[in-house]
Amino acid sequence: MKVLRFEPADAVFKRSPGQDADIFVANLADQQQGGPITVGYGKYDPDQVLQTDIAVDDVMVVLEGRVSVEADGETLTAGRGEIIYMPKGNTVVIRSHAEGALTAYVTYPHWSEAE
C-alpha cells in the first residue's frame, strides 16, 4: 500500500447509511486500498442528531464546528482540533451544533463494506 494524502476537497460525501439526518460521510481509504482501517471525512449539517451503536473502534477529529457525543449518561463536546474516541460496543448519540461540523475519522476495522 502506498502513502496517501487527503484534504476535504477530495471527499465525495454520501448520506451516512441507515439514518435520515443530514449527516454525510466520505471514505477515502478503506479495504479497497488493502489497509486494516477506514479513513474519511464526516459532514454534519447544523443541529443534527445521530444515535448509533458503535460496531468498530472509531476516532473522530473535529476540523470545523462542534459536535457532542453522549454515552453512558455523559456528554463530551469537542471543537476544532479536538478528538473524540468511541470504543466498539458503546451506544452513542452524536449531535452537531448550530454551526454544523466537519470531522475526520479513522475506524478499526472497517465500518462499512467497500463500494
BAVEX-437067 format. One line per field, with one value per atom (N, C-alpha, C): x, y, z; atom name; residue in one letter; residue number from 1. Coordinates in steps of 0.001 Angstrom, whole numbers, plus 524288, in hexadecimal, padded with zeros to 5 digits. Example, Ala and Ser with C-alpha at 12.3 -4.5 7.8 and 13.67 -1.06 7.14 Angstrom:
# BAVEX-437067
px <- (83386, 8300C, 83390, 83232, 83566, 83264)
py <- (7E9C6, 7EE6C, 7F31C, 7F736, 7FBDC, 8001E)
pz <- (81E78, 81E78, 81E78, 81BA8, 81BE4, 81EBE)
atom <- (N, CA, C, N, CA, C)
rest <- (A, A, A, S, S, S)
nr <- (1, 1, 1, 2, 2, 2)
This chain:
# BAVEX-437067
px <- (8034E, 80000, 80376, 8022A, 80556, 8037E, 806C3, 8057F, 80182, 7FD79, 7F94D, 7F8A0, 7F6CD, 7F5AB, 7F034, 7ED3D, 7E7DF, 7E6D1, 7E305, 7E0FE, 7DB21, 7D837, 7D287, 7D0A1, 7D37A, 7D1D1, 7D1C7, 7D48E, 7D4A3, 7CFB6, 7CCC0, 7C84E, 7C398, 7C130, 7BC2B, 7B85E, 7B53D, 7B1EA, 7ACF3, 7AB72, 7A681, 7A3DF, 79EB3, 79BDE, 79DDB, 79EB6, 7A07A, 79C6F, 79E1C, 79A69, 796EA, 7920A, 78E74, 78C0B, 78C48, 789F3, 787EB, 7848B, 7820C, 78429, 78779, 7898E, 78D0E, 78DFE, 79176, 7971F, 798E6, 79E35, 7A06D, 7A50C, 7A73A, 7ACC4, 7AE52, 7B37A, 7B62B, 7BB50, 7BE71, 7C33C, 7C314, 7C7B1, 7CBBB, 7D088, 7D4BE, 7D8C3, 7D944, 7DC95, 7D9B5, 7D930, 7D685, 7D89E, 7D59D, 7D785, 7D8F9, 7D707, 7D868, 7DE3C, 7E0AB, 7E642, 7E984, 7E6F6, 7E9B8, 7EB64, 7EA15, 7EB8F, 7E781, 7E8C9, 7E538, 7E17C, 7E1F2, 7DEBC, 7DBAC, 7D7BF, 7D4FC, 7D63F, 7D75B, 7D885, 7D4D2, 7D28A, 7CF10, 7CD78, 7C9AE, 7C789, 7C1BB, 7BFE4, 7BA57, 7B899, 7B3EF, 7B1CF, 7AC6F, 7ABC9, 7A6F1, 7A47D, 79FC4, 79CE2, 79B82, 799DC, 79897, 79450, 79509, 79114, 78F1C, 792A6, 79138, 79249, 78F57, 78FDB, 7902D, 793F9, 79499, 7955A, 791EB, 792A3, 79463, 798A8, 79AC3, 79DAE, 79DF5, 7A138, 7A681, 7AA9E, 7AFDB, 7B1B6, 7B22F, 7B386, 7B968, 7BC61, 7C210, 7C46F, 7C96B, 7CBF7, 7CC20, 7CA69, 7C995, 7CC19, 7CF7B, 7D1FF, 7CFF6, 7CE05, 7CBEB, 7CF0E, 7D140, 7D434, 7D0DC, 7CFAE, 7CC79, 7CFF8, 7CE9F, 7D19A, 7CF14, 7C9DC, 7C6DB, 7C1F5, 7C00E, 7BB3D, 7BBFC, 7B7AC, 7B7B8, 7B406, 7B559, 7B1D8, 7B1D1, 7AD6B, 7ACF6, 7ABB1, 7AE11, 7AD14, 7AB67, 7A6C1, 7A4AE, 7A520, 7A736, 7A7A8, 7A79A, 7A4A4, 7A462, 7A328, 79FAD, 79E0B, 7A1E1, 7A626, 7AA10, 7AA34, 7AAC1, 7AB23, 7B060, 7B30F, 7B808, 7B735, 7B911, 7B8B8, 7BE3E, 7BEF5, 7C415, 7C38F, 7C76B, 7C7BF, 7CC9D, 7CDA8, 7D208, 7D711, 7D968, 7DE56, 7DDD5, 7D920, 7D85E, 7D699, 7D78D, 7D6A3, 7D2EB, 7CF51, 7CBF2, 7CCE4, 7CDE0, 7CEA0, 7C9C9, 7C77B, 7C2CA, 7C41B, 7C505, 7C665, 7C1D5, 7C32F, 7BF6F, 7BBFC, 7B6E3, 7B341, 7B014, 7B15A, 7AE69, 7A9B6, 7A581, 7A125, 7A1ED, 7A1EF, 7A306, 79EC9, 79E3F, 79B19, 79EDB, 79F5B, 7A2DB, 79F7B, 7A0D3, 79DE4, 7A190, 79FE7, 7A2AF, 7A00A, 7A2BB, 7A0B4, 79F00, 79DA6, 79B65, 79EDA, 7A3FA, 7A787, 7A8A8, 7A686, 7A7C8, 7AD55, 7AF5C, 7B4A9, 7B6EC, 7BC0F, 7BF0C, 7C2D7, 7C2DE, 7C64D, 7C98D, 7CDB1, 7D09B, 7D001, 7CFCE, 7CF4B, 7D30D, 7D451, 7D750, 7D482, 7D35D, 7D0EB, 7D436, 7D3E8, 7D65F, 7D29B, 7D16E, 7D291, 7CEF2, 7CE01, 7CABF, 7C520, 7C2BF, 7BD63, 7B94C, 7BAC2, 7B6E6, 7B965, 7B615, 7B7EC, 7B9E3, 7BDE5, 7BFEB, 7BBFA, 7BB91, 7B7E7, 7BAB2)
py <- (7FB5D, 80000, 804DB, 808AE, 80D63, 81180, 81547, 819A3, 81D16, 81EC1, 821EC, 826F6, 82B15, 83021, 831B7, 833D4, 83564, 83AE1, 83D77, 84270, 84265, 845BF, 845A6, 84601, 848BA, 84932, 843E9, 83FFF, 83AC6, 837AA, 83960, 83657, 83699, 8320F, 831AA, 82FB1, 8333D, 831FA, 82F33, 82B53, 82882, 82879, 8283A, 82804, 82357, 82436, 8200A, 81B9F, 816D2, 81277, 8119D, 81040, 80EAE, 81308, 817E1, 81C27, 82057, 823B4, 827BE, 82D3B, 82DD9, 83305, 834F1, 83A05, 83C4F, 83BE1, 836FD, 83595, 8325A, 833D8, 83188, 82F97, 82B78, 82924, 82880, 8284D, 82773, 8243F, 81F2E, 81BE9, 81D3F, 81DF9, 81F26, 81AC2, 817C8, 8131B, 80EFE, 80A6B, 80623, 80100, 7FCDE, 7F7BD, 7F790, 7FB2E, 7FB51, 7FC5C, 7FF1D, 80037, 7FC0D, 7F851, 7F402, 7F4DD, 7F951, 7FA4E, 7F845, 7F831, 7F627, 7FA33, 7FF25, 80355, 80617, 8090F, 80C94, 81225, 81584, 81B02, 81E36, 8224E, 82587, 82A7C, 82D22, 831FB, 83139, 83406, 83449, 839F3, 83ACE, 8401C, 8401C, 84381, 843F0, 84932, 84935, 84E15, 85008, 854EB, 85700, 853DB, 8533F, 8510A, 84BAF, 8483B, 842E6, 83F2D, 83AD5, 836FE, 8318E, 82E7E, 8291D, 825AB, 821D8, 81DEB, 818F0, 816A0, 81201, 80E8F, 8099E, 805F5, 805CC, 80692, 806AB, 80105, 7FF6F, 7FA0A, 7F939, 7FD88, 7FD57, 801A1, 8015E, 805B3, 80A57, 80EE0, 81376, 81838, 81AD3, 81FAA, 82407, 82846, 82CBC, 8319A, 83434, 83909, 83D7D, 84152, 845B7, 849A2, 84AB3, 84E66, 853C6, 853EA, 858CB, 857E5, 85BF3, 85B94, 858B3, 8567B, 85397, 84EF3, 84AC3, 84655, 844C6, 842AD, 84073, 83AB6, 83781, 831EA, 8305A, 82E0A, 82C28, 8263C, 8242E, 81E8C, 81D8E, 819B8, 81835, 81CD3, 82048, 824A7, 82928, 828E6, 82D14, 82F77, 8349E, 8374C, 83A08, 838F4, 83B8D, 83EF3, 843C9, 8474D, 84874, 84834, 84931, 84D51, 850C5, 854C0, 853F5, 857B4, 8576F, 8558F, 85186, 84F74, 84B7C, 84A86, 846C0, 8417F, 83D66, 83806, 8355A, 8324E, 82EF2, 82959, 825F3, 82062, 81D80, 81A61, 8175B, 81192, 80EE6, 8095D, 805FD, 801D7, 7FDFA, 7FC42, 7FBA3, 7F9B3, 7FDDD, 802CB, 8070B, 80887, 80A22, 80CB1, 8127B, 81590, 81B27, 81E4E, 8232A, 8270C, 82B67, 82C4C, 8305F, 834EE, 8399E, 83E55, 84270, 844C9, 84964, 84E2E, 85287, 8575E, 85B05, 85FC6, 8637A, 86473, 863FA, 86508, 8602E, 85BA2, 856CF, 85528, 85146, 84F72, 84C85, 84CC2, 8497F, 84672, 84152, 83E02, 83A88, 83879, 83444, 82F85, 82AE1, 82636, 821FA, 81EAE, 819F2, 815B0, 8114D, 80CEF, 80807, 804BA, 7FF93, 7FB9A, 7F77B, 7F6D8, 7FA48, 7F8DB, 7FBF5, 7FC2C, 800BB, 80158, 80009, 7FFB2, 7FE7F, 7FB11, 7F895, 7F58A, 7F933, 7F7A8, 7FADA, 7FAF3, 7FF78, 80009, 7FFDC)
pz <- (80000, 80000, 80000, 7FCCB, 7FC75, 80060, 8015A, 804CB, 8020F, 804EE, 802B4, 805C8, 80337, 805B0, 80403, 807C7, 80695, 808A5, 80629, 80808, 8070B, 809C0, 80926, 8037E, 80021, 7FAAC, 7F7DF, 7F9EC, 7F79C, 7F8CC, 7FCA0, 7FE98, 7FAFA, 7FA1C, 7F771, 7FB92, 7FDAB, 80220, 8007B, 803AE, 8031A, 80872, 80864, 80D63, 8107E, 81582, 818EB, 818E2, 817FE, 81768, 81C25, 81B1D, 81F37, 82263, 8208E, 8238C, 81FD6, 821FC, 81ED2, 81FCC, 823B1, 824F6, 82087, 8206E, 81C87, 81E6A, 81E6B, 81FF6, 81B82, 819A9, 814F9, 81602, 8134B, 81402, 80EBF, 80EF7, 80A42, 80BC0, 80AAB, 80B83, 80759, 80906, 80553, 80509, 8092C, 80929, 80C4F, 80A08, 80CB8, 80A97, 80AF3, 80950, 80380, 80067, 7FAD6, 7FA09, 7FDB5, 7FD55, 80022, 802B7, 8052D, 80AC1, 80D23, 81291, 8166C, 81B71, 81F6B, 821AE, 82019, 82250, 81E07, 81FB4, 81C34, 81DD9, 81A16, 81AFD, 81798, 819DD, 816BC, 81987, 81733, 81956, 81A78, 81E6F, 81FA6, 81F63, 81D4C, 81CEE, 81F8A, 8235B, 8265B, 82543, 82332, 822B0, 8282D, 828BE, 82DEE, 830B7, 835D3, 8395B, 837BF, 8365A, 834E6, 83969, 83986, 83DB4, 83B43, 83D0D, 83B53, 84017, 840C0, 844DA, 8422D, 8441C, 8418E, 8456F, 84432, 8471C, 84466, 84750, 84517, 84458, 83F67, 83E17, 83D59, 83D16, 83C60, 83FD4, 840E0, 84395, 83FDF, 841CE, 83E7A, 840F5, 83E01, 83FB3, 83C36, 83E9F, 83BBC, 83D3B, 83951, 83A14, 837E4, 83B23, 83964, 83693, 831AF, 82E84, 82E6B, 82E70, 82E7A, 831B8, 83446, 8374D, 83C6E, 83E59, 84348, 842E1, 845A3, 84646, 84C01, 84DB9, 852F2, 8525C, 855A9, 855A0, 85B1D, 85B6C, 86066, 86080, 864D8, 865AB, 86B84, 86D19, 872A0, 87634, 87494, 877CF, 87810, 8753E, 87524, 86FAF, 86F6D, 86A62, 869FB, 865AE, 86480, 85FB9, 85FEA, 85B6F, 85992, 85469, 8521B, 84DDE, 84DAA, 849A2, 84664, 8431F, 83F72, 8420E, 83FB8, 841A4, 84602, 847C7, 84C0C, 849DB, 84CF2, 84B46, 84F0F, 84CE0, 8500C, 84E57, 85221, 8512A, 85306, 84F90, 850D3, 85040, 854A1, 85455, 85280, 84FEA, 84E1E, 852AD, 8518E, 8557D, 85836, 8576D, 859DD, 85686, 85911, 85671, 85754, 85321, 8538E, 850DA, 8529A, 84FED, 84E6B, 84953, 84751, 84590, 84773, 84612, 843E7, 83F91, 83DB4, 84011, 84002, 84243, 83DD8, 83F2B, 83B6A, 836A7, 8374A, 832F2, 82FA2, 8311B, 82E5F, 82F9C, 82CCE, 82DEA, 82946, 828E4, 82557, 828BA, 82809, 82B24, 8278C, 829A5, 82723, 82AB1, 82861, 82BA0, 829E3, 82DBB, 82CDE, 82FDB, 82D38, 82FE8, 82F3E, 8332F, 832EC, 83527, 8326F, 82CE2, 829A3, 824D5, 82151, 8234C, 822F5, 824EF, 820DA, 81BE9, 817DA, 813AC, 810AD, 80C47, 80808, 8054A, 800FD, 7FC96, 7FA12, 7F5AE, 7F087)
atom <- (N, CA, C, N, CA, C, N, CA, C, N, CA, C, N, CA, C, N, CA, C, N, CA, C, N, CA, C, N, CA, C, N, CA, C, N, CA, C, N, CA, C, N, CA, C, N, CA, C, N, CA, C, N, CA, C, N, CA, C, N, CA, C, N, CA, C, N, CA, C, N, CA, C, N, CA, C, N, CA, C, N, CA, C, N, CA, C, N, CA, C, N, CA, C, N, CA, C, N, CA, C, N, CA, C, N, CA, C, N, CA, C, N, CA, C, N, CA, C, N, CA, C, N, CA, C, N, CA, C, N, CA, C, N, CA, C, N, CA, C, N, CA, C, N, CA, C, N, CA, C, N, CA, C, N, CA, C, N, CA, C, N, CA, C, N, CA, C, N, CA, C, N, CA, C, N, CA, C, N, CA, C, N, CA, C, N, CA, C, N, CA, C, N, CA, C, N, CA, C, N, CA, C, N, CA, C, N, CA, C, N, CA, C, N, CA, C, N, CA, C, N, CA, C, N, CA, C, N, CA, C, N, CA, C, N, CA, C, N, CA, C, N, CA, C, N, CA, C, N, CA, C, N, CA, C, N, CA, C, N, CA, C, N, CA, C, N, CA, C, N, CA, C, N, CA, C, N, CA, C, N, CA, C, N, CA, C, N, CA, C, N, CA, C, N, CA, C, N, CA, C, N, CA, C, N, CA, C, N, CA, C, N, CA, C, N, CA, C, N, CA, C, N, CA, C, N, CA, C, N, CA, C, N, CA, C, N, CA, C, N, CA, C, N, CA, C, N, CA, C, N, CA, C, N, CA, C, N, CA, C, N, CA, C, N, CA, C, N, CA, C, N, CA, C, N, CA, C, N, CA, C, N, CA, C, N, CA, C, N, CA, C, N, CA, C, N, CA, C, N, CA, C)
rest <- (M, M, M, K, K, K, V, V, V, L, L, L, R, R, R, F, F, F, E, E, E, P, P, P, A, A, A, D, D, D, A, A, A, V, V, V, F, F, F, K, K, K, R, R, R, S, S, S, P, P, P, G, G, G, Q, Q, Q, D, D, D, A, A, A, D, D, D, I, I, I, F, F, F, V, V, V, A, A, A, N, N, N, L, L, L, A, A, A, D, D, D, Q, Q, Q, Q, Q, Q, Q, Q, Q, G, G, G, G, G, G, P, P, P, I, I, I, T, T, T, V, V, V, G, G, G, Y, Y, Y, G, G, G, K, K, K, Y, Y, Y, D, D, D, P, P, P, D, D, D, Q, Q, Q, V, V, V, L, L, L, Q, Q, Q, T, T, T, D, D, D, I, I, I, A, A, A, V, V, V, D, D, D, D, D, D, V, V, V, M, M, M, V, V, V, V, V, V, L, L, L, E, E, E, G, G, G, R, R, R, V, V, V, S, S, S, V, V, V, E, E, E, A, A, A, D, D, D, G, G, G, E, E, E, T, T, T, L, L, L, T, T, T, A, A, A, G, G, G, R, R, R, G, G, G, E, E, E, I, I, I, I, I, I, Y, Y, Y, M, M, M, P, P, P, K, K, K, G, G, G, N, N, N, T, T, T, V, V, V, V, V, V, I, I, I, R, R, R, S, S, S, H, H, H, A, A, A, E, E, E, G, G, G, A, A, A, L, L, L, T, T, T, A, A, A, Y, Y, Y, V, V, V, T, T, T, Y, Y, Y, P, P, P, H, H, H, W, W, W, S, S, S, E, E, E, A, A, A, E, E, E)
nr <- (1, 1, 1, 2, 2, 2, 3, 3, 3, 4, 4, 4, 5, 5, 5, 6, 6, 6, 7, 7, 7, 8, 8, 8, 9, 9, 9, 10, 10, 10, 11, 11, 11, 12, 12, 12, 13, 13, 13, 14, 14, 14, 15, 15, 15, 16, 16, 16, 17, 17, 17, 18, 18, 18, 19, 19, 19, 20, 20, 20, 21, 21, 21, 22, 22, 22, 23, 23, 23, 24, 24, 24, 25, 25, 25, 26, 26, 26, 27, 27, 27, 28, 28, 28, 29, 29, 29, 30, 30, 30, 31, 31, 31, 32, 32, 32, 33, 33, 33, 34, 34, 34, 35, 35, 35, 36, 36, 36, 37, 37, 37, 38, 38, 38, 39, 39, 39, 40, 40, 40, 41, 41, 41, 42, 42, 42, 43, 43, 43, 44, 44, 44, 45, 45, 45, 46, 46, 46, 47, 47, 47, 48, 48, 48, 49, 49, 49, 50, 50, 50, 51, 51, 51, 52, 52, 52, 53, 53, 53, 54, 54, 54, 55, 55, 55, 56, 56, 56, 57, 57, 57, 58, 58, 58, 59, 59, 59, 60, 60, 60, 61, 61, 61, 62, 62, 62, 63, 63, 63, 64, 64, 64, 65, 65, 65, 66, 66, 66, 67, 67, 67, 68, 68, 68, 69, 69, 69, 70, 70, 70, 71, 71, 71, 72, 72, 72, 73, 73, 73, 74, 74, 74, 75, 75, 75, 76, 76, 76, 77, 77, 77, 78, 78, 78, 79, 79, 79, 80, 80, 80, 81, 81, 81, 82, 82, 82, 83, 83, 83, 84, 84, 84, 85, 85, 85, 86, 86, 86, 87, 87, 87, 88, 88, 88, 89, 89, 89, 90, 90, 90, 91, 91, 91, 92, 92, 92, 93, 93, 93, 94, 94, 94, 95, 95, 95, 96, 96, 96, 97, 97, 97, 98, 98, 98, 99, 99, 99, 100, 100, 100, 101, 101, 101, 102, 102, 102, 103, 103, 103, 104, 104, 104, 105, 105, 105, 106, 106, 106, 107, 107, 107, 108, 108, 108, 109, 109, 109, 110, 110, 110, 111, 111, 111, 112, 112, 112, 113, 113, 113, 114, 114, 114, 115, 115, 115)
